Amino acid sequence: MASCPVFLLKQDSLGSTRSQEGLSSVMILPLFDRLHYPSLRQSAYLNQASLGLIGQPAVTAMHTFIDNVARHGNLYMSDSDELAYCETLRERASRLFHCDSSRVAIVASASEILGQLPMLLQPRLKSTILAVSSDFPAITRPWLRQAALKNHTVRFVDDQPTCDLTDTLIEATDESTSVVAVSSVQYATGTVVDISRLRQSTIQVGARLVVDATQAAGAMRVDAAAWDADAVVTSGYKWLGGHGGIALAIMSPLLLEQIPPLTGWMGAEVPFGFDATSVSLANDARRYTQSTMSYVSMAGLVVAVEQLLSLGEARIEAHARNLAAILVSEASEYGWQPFRSVDDPAGSPHIISLGRPRESAQATVERLRSHNIVCSTRGGRIRISLAPYNDESDVNTLIDAFAGAGSGSRVGLTG
């Protein structure tokens, strides 16, 4: 793959410039205060796509909840307070996902709701479920189970760097397809699926569409209303900036009429009515909330989402794209090539997958870690995450490491 073209990044709303030709010395600054992330004092953290850093405002909110509410039982949180607490997150999430709050379900994990979707959507017998072979297992395994129990086939397509994955999925969708289950951003490669275009294809054959937006939400625009998928699911502890134990799902009108396979007490229309003799479910996505969950994580996620909303998705995406342009251009000088070029519409700006011929990604990541540069290996390549708290110094630190490994003249990977 050829190196990406050299170009000059112009002054933008981030107040920063960077010349690929060394014409400007102004650095790309972070969008979030780096002092809110103690880990950045000792490392170049480029791993938000795995376990994301949690900013101090969210941490403070969690500590405050534990100290002032949680440890005191019902002294400072009544039954009605508990229900209202969930509504705050639903409202913030609806703004982030550009949908009505009635469609937002709060669940304990993305896997919890993804695992129920085969039972909810009930694909017709002898039909085909379409998925991506290198996608995250949480979205494929429920359908593999369904195929094993019922008379279905799971058909996998490959994410190839020379092909548009959206086109590949559309070409594989036919009259036998009953469900397409896919991540909108592929976790290993950063490949972006055009969900709106894919949805038009699934509508034509009457297929359902399930989307895992975990690697997109909080890093780029996720317009659940425009996507019109049957379900859009995301974890809360990666790009959303929260802690584990909370996830979000945007459910279609069809699913708002269904009885969840895993029905909990809190999904009732009046949860604290405690009617054990009936299934009287809430008339919106609240019916998918099962029970008391990690409210401390909810406290942090509310604040984290508010911070994302204050920045706006366009600004967050532009910030990552500017950093990605520098990363890809300079890494290519040392033989590291991206899975997709930065100007490829099918490439995300915030997840950059780098490979080098005859180079072990795992060994490289381990050597990087010894120099306090934290990233991941996925799909046999190095995966770099570019989050709002990252700045140009983080990219430069990584490039210095690549340079040192190649020439021994800068900070190297061999020491």
Secondary structure by P-SEA (a helix, b strand, c coil): ccccbbbbbcccccccccccccccccccccccccccccccccccccccccbbbbcaaaaaaaaaaaacccccccccccaaaaaaaaaaaaaaaaaaaccccccccccccaaaaaaaccccccccccbbbbbbccccccccaaaaaaaaacbbbbbbbbbcccccaaaaaaaaccccccbbbbbcccccccbbbaaaaaaaaaaaabbbbbbbccccccccccccccccccbbbbbccccccccccbbbbbcccccccccccccccccccccccccccccccccccccccccccaaaaaaaaaaaaaaaaaacaaaaaaaaaaaaaaaaaaaaaaccccccccccccccccbbbbbbccccaaaaaaaaaaacbbbbbcccbbbbbbcccccaaaaaaaaaaaaaaaccccccccc
